[in-house]
Amino acid sequence: FGVTDLFFKRFSRRFAELSAEQFLDSLLVRTLRARAVVVGYDWNFGRGREGGIEMLQNFAAEREIKVSVVPA
């Protein structure tokens, strides 16, 4: 499938309490240095599922990260 790297993150209370912005900045930018992200059509992230596809796309566009959304 062309996967070159795989990342596992233990789900903890501390991780669950990250805001959507903290999640994107901490995980995608600082930890993974992502250049592309693939998510499902109903993906949400951050404390209380506050972030969604549109927020991800806006965040990624500012940082030249490609976003692919897999339909249902």
SVG drawing of the C-alpha trace seen along z (x, -y; Angstrom):
<svg xmlns="http://www.w3.org/2000/svg" viewBox="-21 -29 30 31">
<polyline fill="none" stroke="black" stroke-width="0.4" points="0.0,0.0 3.0,-2.3 2.9,-3.0 6.4,-4.0 5.7,-4.9 3.1,-3.9 2.5,-5.8 0.7,-4.5 -0.3,-6.8 -1.5,-5.4 -4.9,-6.9 -4.8,-8.5 -6.8,-10.9 -4.2,-13.6 -4.3,-12.9 -8.2,-13.0 -8.1,-16.4 -6.2,-18.1 -8.2,-20.8 -8.6,-20.3 -6.0,-23.0 -3.5,-21.4 -4.1,-18.0 -3.3,-19.3 -0.3,-21.3 1.1,-18.7 0.4,-15.6 0.4,-16.5 2.9,-19.3 5.4,-18.8 5.4,-15.0 4.6,-13.7 5.6,-16.6 2.8,-15.4 2.7,-16.3 -0.5,-14.4 -3.4,-13.1 -6.2,-10.6 -9.3,-10.6 -12.8,-9.2 -15.8,-11.3 -17.1,-11.5 -13.8,-12.0 -13.7,-14.4 -10.8,-15.1 -9.9,-17.1 -11.6,-17.4 -15.3,-16.6 -14.8,-16.0 -14.7,-19.7 -12.7,-19.6 -13.9,-18.3 -13.0,-18.0 -13.4,-21.7 -11.1,-22.7 -8.6,-20.1 -8.7,-21.3 -8.3,-25.0 -5.4,-24.1 -3.7,-21.9 -4.1,-24.4 -2.2,-27.0 0.7,-24.6 0.6,-22.9 -0.5,-19.6 -2.6,-17.5 -6.0,-16.2 -7.8,-13.3 -11.3,-12.4 -12.5,-8.9 -16.3,-8.8 -18.7,-6.5"/>
</svg>
